[in-house]
Amino acid sequence: MKTRLTGVSFGLALAAAIFLLVWPIYSGFNGNRPRHATLLQVNGPYALIPVMFPVLATLIALLLRKQRVRIVATILIGGFALIGGFTIGLFYLPAAILMLLASCVADSAKLRDGFP
């Protein structure tokens, strides 16, 4: 169960990254004509670093499958979503929530198995 939640968290982080890189999220006016641009067009290749950070954190948690790694990934993605909340951070909030659930499932499953 925890591996599935981690995998879904990775999928959501990857979907958010693809959306942010491809969808024109900037808009403005060039004279009288509206102008729309993607994150890469406005910020250049530097934008890949913050966009791919949550994806990398969830990928490491998915590959290593350790409880400690999931907890660290939860803290990193949650902090990223909180700090970057007014820009791109909110796009990664669903991935952070699922990673939090994945890091909590192992402990609750062990408790549940201990009781008849």
C-alpha positions as CSV (number, residue, x, y, z in Angstrom):
1,M,0.0,0.0,0.0
2,K,2.8,2.5,0.9
3,T,4.5,1.8,-2.4
4,R,1.3,2.5,-4.3
5,L,0.8,5.8,-2.5
6,T,4.5,6.7,-3.1
7,G,4.0,5.9,-6.8
8,V,0.8,8.0,-7.1
9,S,2.7,10.8,-5.3
10,F,5.4,10.5,-7.9
11,G,2.8,10.6,-10.7
12,L,1.2,13.7,-9.3
13,A,4.5,15.5,-9.0
14,L,5.5,14.5,-12.5
15,A,2.1,15.7,-13.8
16,A,2.5,19.0,-12.0
17,A,6.0,19.4,-13.5
18,I,4.8,18.7,-17.0
19,F,1.9,21.0,-16.6
20,L,4.1,23.8,-15.4
21,L,6.6,23.4,-18.2
22,V,4.1,23.1,-21.0
23,W,1.0,25.1,-20.2
24,P,1.2,28.9,-20.7
25,I,0.9,30.2,-17.1
26,Y,2.1,33.7,-17.8
27,S,-0.1,36.2,-19.4
28,G,0.3,39.9,-20.2
29,F,-0.1,42.4,-23.0
30,N,2.3,43.3,-25.8
31,G,0.8,46.6,-26.9
32,N,-2.9,45.8,-27.5
33,R,-2.4,42.1,-28.1
34,P,-2.4,39.6,-25.3
35,R,0.7,37.5,-24.7
36,H,0.9,34.1,-23.2
37,A,4.1,32.3,-22.2
38,T,5.2,29.1,-20.5
39,L,7.5,28.9,-17.5
40,L,10.4,27.9,-19.7
41,Q,9.9,30.7,-22.1
42,V,9.9,33.3,-19.4
43,N,12.6,31.9,-17.0
44,G,14.7,29.7,-19.4
45,P,16.2,26.4,-18.5
46,Y,16.9,27.5,-14.9
47,A,13.2,26.9,-14.3
48,L,13.8,23.1,-14.5
49,I,15.6,23.1,-11.2
50,P,12.7,24.1,-8.9
51,V,10.1,22.3,-11.1
52,M,11.9,19.0,-11.0
53,F,12.9,19.1,-7.3
54,P,9.7,17.5,-6.0
55,V,9.7,14.9,-8.8
56,L,13.3,13.9,-7.8
57,A,12.3,13.7,-4.1
58,T,9.4,11.4,-4.8
59,L,11.4,9.3,-7.3
60,I,14.1,8.7,-4.7
61,A,11.4,7.7,-2.2
62,L,9.9,5.4,-4.7
63,L,13.1,3.7,-5.6
64,L,14.6,3.3,-2.2
65,R,11.4,2.2,-0.4
66,K,12.6,3.0,3.1
67,Q,10.4,4.6,5.7
68,R,13.0,7.2,6.6
69,V,13.4,8.3,3.0
70,R,9.6,8.7,2.7
71,I,9.6,10.9,5.8
72,V,12.4,13.1,4.5
73,A,10.7,13.3,1.1
74,T,7.5,14.4,2.9
75,I,9.3,17.1,4.7
76,L,11.0,18.3,1.6
77,I,7.9,18.4,-0.6
78,G,5.7,19.8,2.1
79,G,8.2,22.5,2.8
80,F,8.6,23.2,-1.0
81,A,4.8,23.5,-1.3
82,L,4.6,25.8,1.7
83,I,7.5,28.1,0.8
84,G,6.5,28.2,-2.9
85,G,2.8,28.4,-2.2
86,F,2.2,31.6,-4.0
87,T,4.0,30.5,-7.2
88,I,4.4,26.9,-8.1
89,G,4.2,25.2,-4.7
90,L,0.5,24.7,-4.6
91,F,0.7,22.5,-7.7
92,Y,2.7,20.0,-5.7
93,L,0.4,20.0,-2.7
94,P,-1.5,16.8,-3.7
95,A,1.9,15.0,-4.1
96,A,2.9,16.2,-0.7
97,I,-0.3,15.0,0.9
98,L,0.0,11.5,-0.7
99,M,3.7,11.3,0.4
100,L,2.6,12.1,3.9
101,L,0.0,9.4,3.8
102,A,2.6,7.0,2.4
103,S,5.0,7.8,5.2
104,C,2.3,7.2,7.8
105,V,0.8,4.0,6.4
106,A,3.6,1.7,7.6
107,D,3.3,2.6,11.2
108,S,-0.4,2.3,11.3
109,A,-0.3,-1.0,9.4
110,K,2.1,-2.4,12.0
111,L,-0.2,-1.3,14.9
112,R,-3.2,-2.8,13.2
113,D,-1.5,-6.2,12.7
114,G,-0.5,-6.3,16.4
115,F,-4.1,-6.3,17.6
116,P,-6.4,-9.3,17.0
